[in-house]
Amino acid sequence: MRRLLLLILIFGLVGTDAELLLLQHTKSLWELIPVVLIGAALVIVMWHAIAWHAASIRAMQGVMGLFLLAGVAGIALHYQSSMEFKLETNPSLVGWALVWAILTGKAPPVLAPGAMIQLGLLGVVYTYKHPALLFADTTKSKTGAKNE
């Protein structure tokens, strides 16, 4: 099951990065963040595939945490950008009408950064109680490291 999760994660990373690049999601520093994070995740996943070490799992957990933060920040940025556009085109929008117009707008799609959250959660599930971490813990206890 763990291998299947990793394959799904890799498929999602490659697909999402391809989509972002095809949509030219590279025009500002903020737009580059998910592209760079996905690139970093792919490097870490390749490192993990080669080394299968606790350090690669910890690195994956760290970058997946950044995915979660980037997804939440991306939703906020997309929402703000969409709100500004909607208010420029129709200043009379207020309340739920404005929220609905923002959520159903096509550019930028407000919930699209949720894909980063999904990938982050998938990576967290993959690393949860990973055998490489358990092996590292037992190796430490056998070599005389103190258990606290």
C-alpha positions as protocol buffer text, in pm:
chain_id: "A"
residue {
  index: 1
  type: MET
  ca { x: 0 y: 0 z: 0 }
}
residue {
  index: 2
  type: ARG
  ca { x: 286 y: 236 z: 84 }
}
residue {
  index: 3
  type: ARG
  ca { x: 438 y: 195 z: -265 }
}
residue {
  index: 4
  type: LEU
  ca { x: 101 y: 274 z: -421 }
}
residue {
  index: 5
  type: LEU
  ca { x: 78 y: 592 z: -213 }
}
residue {
  index: 6
  type: LEU
  ca { x: 425 y: 694 z: -329 }
}
residue {
  index: 7
  type: LEU
  ca { x: 335 y: 630 z: -694 }
}
residue {
  index: 8
  type: ILE
  ca { x: 17 y: 836 z: -659 }
}
residue {
  index: 9
  type: LEU
  ca { x: 218 y: 1115 z: -494 }
}
residue {
  index: 10
  type: ILE
  ca { x: 474 y: 1114 z: -777 }
}
residue {
  index: 11
  type: PHE
  ca { x: 198 y: 1112 z: -1039 }
}
residue {
  index: 12
  type: GLY
  ca { x: 27 y: 1406 z: -863 }
}
residue {
  index: 13
  type: LEU
  ca { x: 351 y: 1602 z: -831 }
}
residue {
  index: 14
  type: VAL
  ca { x: 445 y: 1560 z: -1196 }
}
residue {
  index: 15
  type: GLY
  ca { x: 92 y: 1634 z: -1318 }
}
residue {
  index: 16
  type: THR
  ca { x: 46 y: 1942 z: -1101 }
}
residue {
  index: 17
  type: ASP
  ca { x: 388 y: 2080 z: -1193 }
}
residue {
  index: 18
  type: ALA
  ca { x: 319 y: 2024 z: -1564 }
}
residue {
  index: 19
  type: GLU
  ca { x: -14 y: 2204 z: -1533 }
}
residue {
  index: 20
  type: LEU
  ca { x: 140 y: 2499 z: -1350 }
}
residue {
  index: 21
  type: LEU
  ca { x: 413 y: 2530 z: -1611 }
}
residue {
  index: 22
  type: LEU
  ca { x: 166 y: 2503 z: -1900 }
}
residue {
  index: 23
  type: LEU
  ca { x: -48 y: 2775 z: -1740 }
}
residue {
  index: 24
  type: GLN
  ca { x: 267 y: 2989 z: -1703 }
}
residue {
  index: 25
  type: HIS
  ca { x: 225 y: 3004 z: -1326 }
}
residue {
  index: 26
  type: THR
  ca { x: 573 y: 3158 z: -1308 }
}
residue {
  index: 27
  type: LYS
  ca { x: 519 y: 3531 z: -1352 }
}
residue {
  index: 28
  type: SER
  ca { x: 582 y: 3636 z: -993 }
}
residue {
  index: 29
  type: LEU
  ca { x: 764 y: 3508 z: -687 }
}
residue {
  index: 30
  type: TRP
  ca { x: 433 y: 3401 z: -532 }
}
residue {
  index: 31
  type: GLU
  ca { x: 344 y: 3200 z: -841 }
}
residue {
  index: 32
  type: LEU
  ca { x: 683 y: 3026 z: -838 }
}
residue {
  index: 33
  type: ILE
  ca { x: 641 y: 2891 z: -485 }
}
residue {
  index: 34
  type: PRO
  ca { x: 434 y: 2583 z: -577 }
}
residue {
  index: 35
  type: VAL
  ca { x: 654 y: 2510 z: -880 }
}
residue {
  index: 36
  type: VAL
  ca { x: 969 y: 2522 z: -666 }
}
residue {
  index: 37
  type: LEU
  ca { x: 811 y: 2319 z: -385 }
}
residue {
  index: 38
  type: ILE
  ca { x: 705 y: 2050 z: -629 }
}
residue {
  index: 39
  type: GLY
  ca { x: 1055 y: 2042 z: -778 }
}
residue {
  index: 40
  type: ALA
  ca { x: 1203 y: 2008 z: -428 }
}
residue {
  index: 41
  type: ALA
  ca { x: 956 y: 1731 z: -345 }
}
residue {
  index: 42
  type: LEU
  ca { x: 1050 y: 1539 z: -660 }
}
residue {
  index: 43
  type: VAL
  ca { x: 1420 y: 1564 z: -571 }
}
residue {
  index: 44
  type: ILE
  ca { x: 1348 y: 1443 z: -217 }
}
residue {
  index: 45
  type: VAL
  ca { x: 1133 y: 1157 z: -344 }
}
residue {
  index: 46
  type: MET
  ca { x: 1413 y: 1049 z: -579 }
}
residue {
  index: 47
  type: TRP
  ca { x: 1662 y: 1071 z: -289 }
}
residue {
  index: 48
  type: HIS
  ca { x: 1425 y: 858 z: -81 }
}
residue {
  index: 49
  type: ALA
  ca { x: 1387 y: 603 z: -361 }
}
residue {
  index: 50
  type: ILE
  ca { x: 1765 y: 568 z: -379 }
}
residue {
  index: 51
  type: ALA
  ca { x: 1862 y: 594 z: -11 }
}
residue {
  index: 52
  type: TRP
  ca { x: 1548 y: 482 z: 178 }
}
residue {
  index: 53
  type: HIS
  ca { x: 1678 y: 657 z: 488 }
}
residue {
  index: 54
  type: ALA
  ca { x: 1515 y: 825 z: 786 }
}
residue {
  index: 55
  type: ALA
  ca { x: 1665 y: 1159 z: 677 }
}
residue {
  index: 56
  type: SER
  ca { x: 1484 y: 1140 z: 343 }
}
residue {
  index: 57
  type: ILE
  ca { x: 1157 y: 1069 z: 524 }
}
residue {
  index: 58
  type: ARG
  ca { x: 1210 y: 1366 z: 756 }
}
residue {
  index: 59
  type: ALA
  ca { x: 1290 y: 1586 z: 455 }
}
residue {
  index: 60
  type: MET
  ca { x: 972 y: 1465 z: 285 }
}
residue {
  index: 61
  type: GLN
  ca { x: 771 y: 1542 z: 598 }
}
residue {
  index: 62
  type: GLY
  ca { x: 918 y: 1892 z: 605 }
}
residue {
  index: 63
  type: VAL
  ca { x: 843 y: 1969 z: 242 }
}
residue {
  index: 64
  type: MET
  ca { x: 491 y: 1825 z: 277 }
}
residue {
  index: 65
  type: GLY
  ca { x: 435 y: 2061 z: 570 }
}
residue {
  index: 66
  type: LEU
  ca { x: 539 y: 2344 z: 338 }
}
residue {
  index: 67
  type: PHE
  ca { x: 288 y: 2211 z: 82 }
}
residue {
  index: 68
  type: LEU
  ca { x: 11 y: 2247 z: 340 }
}
residue {
  index: 69
  type: LEU
  ca { x: 115 y: 2605 z: 420 }
}
residue {
  index: 70
  type: ALA
  ca { x: 150 y: 2692 z: 51 }
}
residue {
  index: 71
  type: GLY
  ca { x: -194 y: 2550 z: -23 }
}
residue {
  index: 72
  type: VAL
  ca { x: -362 y: 2758 z: 247 }
}
residue {
  index: 73
  type: ALA
  ca { x: -167 y: 3069 z: 145 }
}
residue {
  index: 74
  type: GLY
  ca { x: -250 y: 3001 z: -222 }
}
residue {
  index: 75
  type: ILE
  ca { x: -621 y: 2983 z: -151 }
}
residue {
  index: 76
  type: ALA
  ca { x: -600 y: 3314 z: 35 }
}
residue {
  index: 77
  type: LEU
  ca { x: -402 y: 3477 z: -248 }
}
residue {
  index: 78
  type: HIS
  ca { x: -636 y: 3342 z: -517 }
}
residue {
  index: 79
  type: TYR
  ca { x: -937 y: 3460 z: -315 }
}
residue {
  index: 80
  type: GLN
  ca { x: -791 y: 3810 z: -273 }
}
residue {
  index: 81
  type: SER
  ca { x: -697 y: 3836 z: -641 }
}
residue {
  index: 82
  type: SER
  ca { x: -1038 y: 3714 z: -752 }
}
residue {
  index: 83
  type: MET
  ca { x: -1212 y: 3956 z: -515 }
}
residue {
  index: 84
  type: GLU
  ca { x: -1015 y: 4250 z: -653 }
}
residue {
  index: 85
  type: PHE
  ca { x: -1105 y: 4150 z: -1009 }
}
residue {
  index: 86
  type: LYS
  ca { x: -1474 y: 4099 z: -927 }
}
residue {
  index: 87
  type: LEU
  ca { x: -1497 y: 4435 z: -752 }
}
residue {
  index: 88
  type: GLU
  ca { x: -1326 y: 4611 z: -1044 }
}
residue {
  index: 89
  type: THR
  ca { x: -1573 y: 4464 z: -1291 }
}
residue {
  index: 90
  type: ASN
  ca { x: -1878 y: 4498 z: -1065 }
}
residue {
  index: 91
  type: PRO
  ca { x: -1833 y: 4735 z: -767 }
}
residue {
  index: 92
  type: SER
  ca { x: -2190 y: 4673 z: -650 }
}
residue {
  index: 93
  type: LEU
  ca { x: -2111 y: 4315 z: -540 }
}
residue {
  index: 94
  type: VAL
  ca { x: -2128 y: 4274 z: -161 }
}
residue {
  index: 95
  type: GLY
  ca { x: -2183 y: 3999 z: 94 }
}
residue {
  index: 96
  type: TRP
  ca { x: -2277 y: 3651 z: -27 }
}
residue {
  index: 97
  type: ALA
  ca { x: -2313 y: 3769 z: -386 }
}
residue {
  index: 98
  type: LEU
  ca { x: -1947 y: 3872 z: -381 }
}
residue {
  index: 99
  type: VAL
  ca { x: -1836 y: 3550 z: -211 }
}
residue {
  index: 100
  type: TRP
  ca { x: -2035 y: 3341 z: -461 }
}
residue {
  index: 101
  type: ALA
  ca { x: -1890 y: 3534 z: -756 }
}
residue {
  index: 102
  type: ILE
  ca { x: -1539 y: 3478 z: -619 }
}
residue {
  index: 103
  type: LEU
  ca { x: -1589 y: 3107 z: -555 }
}
residue {
  index: 104
  type: THR
  ca { x: -1742 y: 3041 z: -896 }
}
residue {
  index: 105
  type: GLY
  ca { x: -1496 y: 3258 z: -1089 }
}
residue {
  index: 106
  type: LYS
  ca { x: -1264 y: 3095 z: -1335 }
}
residue {
  index: 107
  type: ALA
  ca { x: -963 y: 3324 z: -1306 }
}
residue {
  index: 108
  type: PRO
  ca { x: -797 y: 3266 z: -1073 }
}
residue {
  index: 109
  type: PRO
  ca { x: -967 y: 2949 z: -953 }
}
residue {
  index: 110
  type: VAL
  ca { x: -989 y: 3004 z: -579 }
}
residue {
  index: 111
  type: LEU
  ca { x: -973 y: 2642 z: -470 }
}
residue {
  index: 112
  type: ALA
  ca { x: -703 y: 2530 z: -717 }
}
residue {
  index: 113
  type: PRO
  ca { x: -428 y: 2559 z: -452 }
}
residue {
  index: 114
  type: GLY
  ca { x: -618 y: 2290 z: -265 }
}
residue {
  index: 115
  type: ALA
  ca { x: -423 y: 2049 z: -486 }
}
residue {
  index: 116
  type: MET
  ca { x: -112 y: 2145 z: -288 }
}
residue {
  index: 117
  type: ILE
  ca { x: -296 y: 2059 z: 33 }
}
residue {
  index: 118
  type: GLN
  ca { x: -402 y: 1722 z: -112 }
}
residue {
  index: 119
  type: LEU
  ca { x: -46 y: 1641 z: -222 }
}
residue {
  index: 120
  type: GLY
  ca { x: 87 y: 1749 z: 117 }
}
residue {
  index: 121
  type: LEU
  ca { x: -159 y: 1527 z: 299 }
}
residue {
  index: 122
  type: LEU
  ca { x: -78 y: 1236 z: 69 }
}
residue {
  index: 123
  type: GLY
  ca { x: 291 y: 1280 z: 147 }
}
residue {
  index: 124
  type: VAL
  ca { x: 221 y: 1298 z: 520 }
}
residue {
  index: 125
  type: VAL
  ca { x: 17 y: 975 z: 501 }
}
residue {
  index: 126
  type: TYR
  ca { x: 299 y: 808 z: 306 }
}
residue {
  index: 127
  type: THR
  ca { x: 556 y: 900 z: 573 }
}
residue {
  index: 128
  type: TYR
  ca { x: 334 y: 815 z: 871 }
}
residue {
  index: 129
  type: LYS
  ca { x: 511 y: 543 z: 1076 }
}
residue {
  index: 130
  type: HIS
  ca { x: 737 y: 473 z: 779 }
}
residue {
  index: 131
  type: PRO
  ca { x: 955 y: 163 z: 831 }
}
residue {
  index: 132
  type: ALA
  ca { x: 1272 y: 367 z: 764 }
}
residue {
  index: 133
  type: LEU
  ca { x: 1189 y: 575 z: 1072 }
}
residue {
  index: 134
  type: LEU
  ca { x: 1122 y: 267 z: 1282 }
}
residue {
  index: 135
  type: PHE
  ca { x: 1448 y: 111 z: 1164 }
}
residue {
  index: 136
  type: ALA
  ca { x: 1638 y: 426 z: 1255 }
}
residue {
  index: 137
  type: ASP
  ca { x: 1483 y: 423 z: 1604 }
}
residue {
  index: 138
  type: THR
  ca { x: 1577 y: 59 z: 1669 }
}
residue {
  index: 139
  type: THR
  ca { x: 1929 y: 118 z: 1536 }
}
residue {
  index: 140
  type: LYS
  ca { x: 1975 y: 405 z: 1782 }
}
residue {
  index: 141
  type: SER
  ca { x: 1859 y: 192 z: 2077 }
}
residue {
  index: 142
  type: LYS
  ca { x: 2093 y: -94 z: 1978 }
}
residue {
  index: 143
  type: THR
  ca { x: 2394 y: 135 z: 1950 }
}
residue {
  index: 144
  type: GLY
  ca { x: 2353 y: 264 z: 2302 }
}
residue {
  index: 145
  type: ALA
  ca { x: 2164 y: 587 z: 2238 }
}
residue {
  index: 146
  type: LYS
  ca { x: 1957 y: 686 z: 2536 }
}
residue {
  index: 147
  type: ASN
  ca { x: 1580 y: 652 z: 2503 }
}
residue {
  index: 148
  type: GLU
  ca { x: 1411 y: 948 z: 2662 }
}
